[in-house]
Amino acid sequence: MPPEPDKNSAKTKWVQIESYIQLGVLLPAATFVGWLIGHLLDLHFHTDWIYLVGLGFGIAAGFVQFFRVALKTTDD
C-alpha cells in the first residue's frame, strides 16, 4: 500500500509559494502607493515635488517588507 500524502506538507508548500508571490507583488505595490500618496499631496498643496518623497518612502518601505518576508521564508 503506498504511503498517504502528508496534508501538512502540501499546505507548507502552498504557504511557501504564497510567500514568493508576495515578494513579487510587494515592491511594486509599495512603490505605487508611495507615489500615489505623494501625488495626492502634490495636488492638495499645489506643489510638484512631494511625489518624489512619497516615491522614496514607498520604495524604502517596500524593501524593508521585502527583506522581512525573505528572511521569514528562509527561516522556515
N, C-alpha and C positions, 0 to 999 in steps of 0.2 A: 504494500500500500504506500503511495507516495506521500511525503510529508505535506501537511497543510500549510498554505502560505500564511505567514505571520501578518495579521492585520495591522499590528502596531508598526511593523517595519514598513509596510506600504504607506501608512499615514506619515511616517517620518520622512519618506522620500517626497511626498507631496508638500510637506512643510518646507523642506529644503528647496524644492522647485519654486515655491511661492516666495521664498527669501531672495532667490536670484532674480525673479521677475520684479520684485520690489526694488532691487538695486537698479535695474534698467529704467524704471519709471521715476524713481526718486529724484535724481539730479535735474532732469529737465523740468519736472513739475515744480520743484522748489525754485528754480531759476525763473520760470514763468510767473509764479505767484509773487516773487520779489519784484520783478519788473512791473507787474500789473499794479501792485500797491504803490510803487514809485510813480507810475504813470498817472494813477488816480490822484495822488498827492500833487503832482505837477499841474493837473487840470484844476484842482481846488485852489492852489496858491498862485496860479498863473506864472509858473517857472518852467524851465526846460532842462533842469539838471538833476532833479531828485530821483528820476527813474534810474540814473546810474548808481546812486546809493542803494536803492531798492534792489537793483540787479546784483550788486556786490553782496548785500546781505543774503539774498536768495541763494547765490552760488555758495557762499560760506556755510549757510545752514544746510544746503544740500550735501556738501562734502562731509560735514560733521555727522549727519544722519547716515550717509553712505558708509562711513567708517564704523559707526556703531553697528549697523546691520552686518557689515562684512566681518567684523570681529566676533559678533554673536554667532554667525554662521560657522566660522572656523573653530569656535569653542565646542560646538556640538559634535 
